[in-house]
Amino acid sequence: MSRAAKGATGIVGGVRLIAYSRDWLGRARVPRSAEQWEETPPRKRFPTAWARTPVAGAVRFGLQRGVLKPTTWSVCAPDIEGVERLEQLRGPVVFVANHSSHLDTPLILGALPRRFARRIAVGAAADYFFDTRWRAIVTALAINGFPVERKGSNRLKSLAPQLVADGWHLLLFPEGTRSQDGWMNRVRAGSAHLCCGFGIPAVPIAVRGSFAAMPRGRGWPVPGRPRVSVRFGQPLYPQQGESAWDFSSRLSEAVARLWNEEDLGWYGAMRESQESAVARPTGSGTAASWRRIWESSRPLPKGSRSLPNGPEDG
């Protein structure tokens, strides 16, 4: 190697050291004792506006109804209920669902009527779905996903308010992440803040059986087309003077009531909610983690215990 080439290599190496928070001697700029207090640089937001253009929307709808839905329906047996409750809805709507599997999003999108499915955006974890360029492109195009920061100050810079203002429906998972054991986690109030701020309704959705069909760690659903239940609840509207936290509690209770319909039937779940507040389905709280996972991994029985055309719940 010539002297000039060696010199160029040394310069490039020095630039790399400085770029990776090192000085020209290779020493860290931040002392180890201060690393735990060092601020994480803000993540550069991946642009998703292109995915909401008419051309991208047409491609996406074709992919969803021509590929994603047939594939999802071929690997599991979805049982969809409560779609009739969406008939009178107009304007932006926030769909709020529990989250325990990567199957949840394609199941809900495939179950929605066309007028909602054509104009809906899905909140997706920025640190997972938008951490690499190829995954971000697929997420934005296939499901109209937009990045949602799950921690840090960037959570305040969500695109959700702008999307609602532009007339888009949203699908949000207020638990913030997929369940580790199939049971519901604590629900955050971000969705409720959005509904209260814009005065728009939220539709609770309960998905049962998706964790058993495709739990964390699996890249493909289990064989045998397991039954999965998707229940749409009665739209909830923020009441005058109601705080976002109170509205979030109502939403969480509505999802829990829909969840219980699988075990108690429509009448049993309604009666239970009338007698006392519906607790969030958290499984056996004192049981070991393996038992909780075992309980939530049991396949759903064939058939539904709900009334297909029963009265709407409040």
Sequence and secondary structure as in RCSB ss.txt:
>XXXX:A:sequence
MSRAAKGATGIVGGVRLIAYSRDWLGRARVPRSAEQWEETPPRKRFPTAWARTPVAGAVRFGLQRGVLKPTTWSV
CAPDIEGVERLEQLRGPVVFVANHSSHLDTPLILGALPRRFARRIAVGAAADYFFDTRWRAIVTALAINGFPVER
KGSNRLKSLAPQLVADGWHLLLFPEGTRSQDGWMNRVRAGSAHLCCGFGIPAVPIAVRGSFAAMPRGRGWPVPGR
PRVSVRFGQPLYPQQGESAWDFSSRLSEAVARLWNEEDLGWYGAMRESQESAVARPTGSGTAASWRRIWESSRPL
PKGSRSLPNGPEDG
>XXXX:A:secstr
  HHHHHHHHHHHHHHHHHTTB TTS BSS GGGGGG           GGGGSHHHHHHHHHHIIIIIHHHHHHH
SEEEEE GGGGTT  S  EEEE   STTHHHHHHHHS HHHHTTEEEEEEHHHHTSSHHHHHHHHHHH EEEE  
SSGGGGG SHHHHHHTT EEEE TTSS  SSSS     SHHHHHHHHHT  EEEEEEESHHHHS TT SS  SS 
 EEEEEE   B   TT  HHHHHHHHHHHHHHHHHHHHHHHHHHHHHHHHS        TTS HHHHHHHHTS  
 SS  S TT     
